[in-house]
Amino acid sequence: MESQITLEEITIEVVRKRVKNLNLTVRPPHGEVRISAPRRASLAEIHDFARSKLEWIRKHRERIREQANRPPRDRPPRRRLEHGESLDVWGTSYPLAVAEHRGATSVDLSRERLLLRVRPGSTIETRRAAVDAWYRDQVRAAVPDLLQSWEPRLGVKVAGVQVRRMKTRWGSCTPTRRTIRLNSELAARPPDHLEYILVHELVHLLEPSHNARFYALMDRYLPDWRDRKEALERRG
C-alpha cells in the first residue's frame, strides 16, 4: 500500500512493506523522497519520523541538486592555447591565432579566427587567464538581455549574478540571497545552453528544491529544457 505525506512542501512517498523499521531514502536524479514503513506503523508515527529527518533530507536533496548541473566528469584536458588550436565560442569552433607583441594581453574574435595577443615568452597560465577572463566577459554581456526577458515572465528579480570559471557546476543559486552564479565556460556552448542554465537557476527563486513543482515550472516556462540539458551534457 502506498500513500504520500507533505512536509514543508516536500512530498514524501510512503511505501508499506514487511519491514521492522522505518527507512528513509532520497533518490536521484530528481531527489524524490521515500519512506519504507512497517505495515503496522501509523501515519502519525511516519510523519514524526520524517520530521526528525528533515535536515538530513534537505542536505541530501541539495547534494542531488548540485549534481544536476555538474559538467560530465570525463572532461577534456584543459587547453594549451597554442597557435592553430581550436576554441569554441557560443557553439562555433574558431582557429586560435597567437600573436606576440609588447602591449597588453587581449582577445579578439573575428569571423575567421580568435586572436590572442600576448607578450613574448608568455606562459600557458597567462594565456588561460586571458581566455578565461574573455569568456567571463562574454557571459556577462549576454546575461542582461536574458534577465530582461525572463525576470518578468517568471515574476522574479535577481539581486546579483556572478560569472566565474567553476570546475563542478554550470550554475548555482542561493534563493535566500536571490543571487545566481554562472560558469564562464558557458561562453563556449551554444547560446540556448546559457539560457537553459539561467532559467534553471531563476526557477529556483520560485522553488528552491528539485521537486515536482520545480520540474512543472521548468516544463511550463521552458518546455524543451530537457533537450537543452542533454545537449549540454553531451558536448561535455
C-alpha positions, -999 to +999 in steps of 0.1 A: +000+000+000+013+034-010+005+069+002+020+104+004+027+129+031+038+165+027+064+181+050+072+218+044+064+215+007+085+183+004+063+154-009+073+121+006+061+088-008+052+062+018+055+025+009+044-001+034+064-033+034+072-063+056+100-044+073+107-039+110+119-003+110+112+029+092+137+035+064+143+068+045+158+073+011+164+103-012+168+091-048+184+107-078+181+121-103+154+144-090+156+140-052+124+120-047+119+111-010+106+077+000+099+061+034+095+024+037+073+017+067+061-014+086+025-022+079+016-016+115+031+019+116+006+048+119+007+078+096+014+099+127+045+078+135+057+081+099+051+119+099+071+123+132+099+102+118+101+123+086+101+155+106+130+142+127+150+136+095+141+169+078+176+183+080+190+151+066+165+152+037+174+188+029+211+181+028+208+151+005+183+169-018+207+198-021+236+174-029+215+159-057+206+194-068+242+204-071+250+172-091+222+180-116+242+209-131+276+194-130+295+191-162+305+155-171+334+140-152+352+129-183+360+165-194+387+170-220+421+182-208+425+220-204+435+240-234+472+247-241+462+277-261+488+272-289+487+287-324+463+266-345+443+251-317+405+253-320+384+271-294+346+272-292+327+304-288+289+302-285+290+268-300+311+276-330+347+265-334+374+290-343+411+285-350+433+302-325+459+327-337+485+336-311+505+368-318+533+382-296+535+419-291+547+444-264+513+456-254+487+443-230+473+408-234+440+408-253+415+385-271+396+395-303+371+375-322+365+378-360+346+357-385+377+337-393+396+333-361+401+341-324+432+362-320+451+361-287+478+388-283+504+381-256+537+394-246+568+375-258+575+344-236+541+343-220+532+312-201+502+289-206+488+302-173+488+338-187+471+327-218+445+307-200+438+336-176+433+359-206+408+335-224+390+327-191+385+365-185+373+369-221+348+341-216+336+357-184+330+390-203+311+372-230+287+356-205+283+389-185+275+407-217+248+381-226+231+380-192+213+414-191+192+407-222+183+373-209+173+387-175+152+414-191+133+387-210+129+361-182+125+380-150+091+395-160+079+361-173+088+343-141+079+372-118+113+372-101+140+397-095+177+388-091+198+406-066+231+397-084+247+375-110+283+363-107+303+348-136+334+327-129+351+295-140+337+266-120+350+231-120+319+212-110+288+232-119+273+250-148+254+273-125+240+276-089+216+297-070+212+310-034+175+316-031+177+333+003+201+360-012+185+359-047+219+355-062+230+334-092+264+321-102+272+310-138+301+291-152+322+313-176+327+281-198+291+286-210+305+311-234+319+281-253+285+265-256+255+274-279+235+304-265+205+283-257+226+264-232+233+296-213+196+304-214+187+270-201+211+272-171+199+308-163+163+298-164+170+268-143+186+290-116+158+316-119+132+290-113+150+281-081+139+315-068+103+302-071+111+267-059+145+260-042+142+223-043+143+198-072+108+186-066+077+180-087+068+217-085+102+227-098+101+205-128+065+215-135+076+251-136+105+242-159+081+224-182+058+254-182+083+281-189+109+263-210+093+231-225+124+220-243+147+222-212+154+185-212+167+186-247+190+215-239+202+198-208+210+166-227+228+186-254+249+205-228+259+173-211+266+155-244+290+183-255+309+178-223 
